Amino acid sequence: MKCLVYRSDKKQDTYLYLADGQDFEDLPPELQRTFGEPALVMSLNLETGSKLARVDVKSVLQSLKEQGYYLQLPPKLPIEEEISRRFS
């Protein structure tokens, strides 16, 4: 599934995955306000076997199919702690 990934200008480490054909203006108004101005980061072609750094690709695909978007929030742990936890 093709999607575009946007970075929030208001919330650090917050990303929005939009299904191909969806526009930012199609999102709920509250999400648009809190996300801020979207900055395009990349275009992806996601498949079930794809790997993403911080989120489960199956969850992203399911949300894209059901809602047309997936909101990736910042990790609960700082990245240094996450790396240490995963590779210790």
C-alpha positions in Angstrom: 0.0 0.0 0.0 1.4 3.4 -1.0 1.4 6.1 1.6 3.0 9.5 2.4 4.7 10.2 5.7 4.5 13.7 7.2 6.3 15.3 10.2 4.4 17.6 12.6 5.8 21.1 13.0 4.1 21.4 16.4 4.9 18.0 18.1 8.4 16.6 18.0 8.8 13.0 16.8 5.2 12.9 15.7 4.4 11.6 12.2 1.3 11.1 10.1 1.0 8.3 7.5 -1.6 9.1 4.9 -2.9 6.5 2.5 -2.4 7.2 -1.2 -5.2 9.5 -2.3 -6.0 10.9 1.1 -5.4 14.6 1.8 -4.5 16.3 5.0 -7.7 18.3 4.7 -9.7 15.1 4.9 -8.6 14.5 8.5 -10.7 15.4 11.5 -10.3 19.1 12.2 -9.0 18.5 15.8 -6.2 16.3 14.4 -5.3 18.9 11.8 -5.1 21.6 14.5 -3.0 19.6 17.0 -0.7 18.1 14.3 0.1 21.5 12.8 1.5 22.1 9.3 2.5 18.8 7.8 6.0 18.5 6.3 6.5 15.7 3.8 9.2 13.3 4.9 8.9 10.4 2.4 6.7 8.2 0.3 6.5 4.5 1.2 5.1 1.4 -0.3 4.2 -0.7 2.7 3.6 -4.4 2.7 3.0 -6.9 5.5 6.7 -7.9 5.6 8.0 -4.3 5.6 9.9 -3.0 8.6 9.5 0.3 10.3 11.7 1.7 13.0 9.3 2.5 15.7 5.9 1.2 14.8 4.4 -2.2 13.8 3.7 -2.2 10.1 0.6 -4.3 10.5 -1.0 -1.7 12.7 -0.1 1.0 10.2 -1.6 -0.9 7.3 -4.8 -1.7 9.3 -5.2 1.9 10.2 -4.5 3.1 6.7 -7.2 0.7 5.3 -9.8 1.6 8.0 -9.2 5.3 8.6 -7.0 6.4 5.7 -4.3 7.6 8.2 -2.0 6.5 11.0 -0.7 8.8 13.7 2.7 7.9 15.1 3.3 9.5 18.5 6.7 10.0 20.1 8.2 7.1 21.9 7.6 6.9 25.7 11.4 6.2 26.2 14.1 8.5 24.9 15.8 7.0 21.8 19.0 6.3 23.8 17.1 4.2 26.3 15.2 2.4 23.6 18.4 1.5 21.8 20.0 0.3 25.1 16.9 -1.8 25.9 16.7 -3.4 22.5 20.4 -4.3 22.2 21.4 -5.1 25.8 
